[in-house]
Amino acid sequence: MTVLEVAVYALVLTGGKTPFFCEQKDQVAAPMVVECTNGLSATEEKGVIHYGNGVVVSRLPDGNLSFSNGITAHWGAGSWVQFSNGISMRRVAGGNFKSSTGMLCEAGGTTKASCHKDEE
């Protein structure tokens, strides 16, 4: 789990329109805890991300994502990942992620990430 991964899924879980910031807390603690300013927090156990709101996100053997709240994901056109709640995401330059809602999620080193309105 990376902080950017937590932020991207948090964006999907919250509807993708409000900017927020995520940061890894106590870098030596296990399990790793990431807290976001949108009210979500997450930990990881055996490759599965557990959000504080009860949603669990895991990667299936075929590479697809599984959200315990029923959100599904599939590859769409132009390298966009389409989520069943209407949000699409794709990787852009620098390893960042752009959403169909006009948000850009980017890492700030290894312990921070933010999702904010894309200025392009």
URMO-V897109 format. One record per backbone hydrogen bond with DSSP energy under -1.0 kcal/mol. NH is the residue of the N-H (numbers start at 1). CO is the residue of the C=O. If there is no record, write none. Layout:
BEGIN
nh->(NH & NH)
co->(CO & CO)
END
This chain:
BEGIN
nh->(6 & 7 & 8 & 9 & 10 & 11 & 12 & 13 & 14 & 16 & 20 & 22 & 23 & 24 & 25 & 29 & 34 & 35 & 36 & 37 & 39 & 42 & 43 & 45 & 48 & 49 & 50 & 51 & 52 & 54 & 57 & 58 & 60 & 63 & 66 & 67 & 68 & 70 & 74 & 76 & 80 & 81 & 82 & 83 & 84 & 86 & 89 & 90 & 92 & 95 & 97 & 98 & 99 & 100 & 102 & 104 & 105 & 106 & 108 & 113 & 114 & 115 & 116 & 118)
co->(2 & 3 & 4 & 5 & 6 & 7 & 8 & 9 & 10 & 11 & 115 & 113 & 35 & 111 & 33 & 26 & 42 & 23 & 40 & 21 & 36 & 34 & 50 & 48 & 45 & 57 & 43 & 55 & 41 & 51 & 49 & 66 & 64 & 60 & 58 & 71 & 56 & 67 & 82 & 80 & 77 & 89 & 74 & 87 & 72 & 83 & 81 & 98 & 96 & 92 & 105 & 90 & 103 & 88 & 99 & 116 & 97 & 114 & 112 & 22 & 106 & 20 & 104 & 102)
END
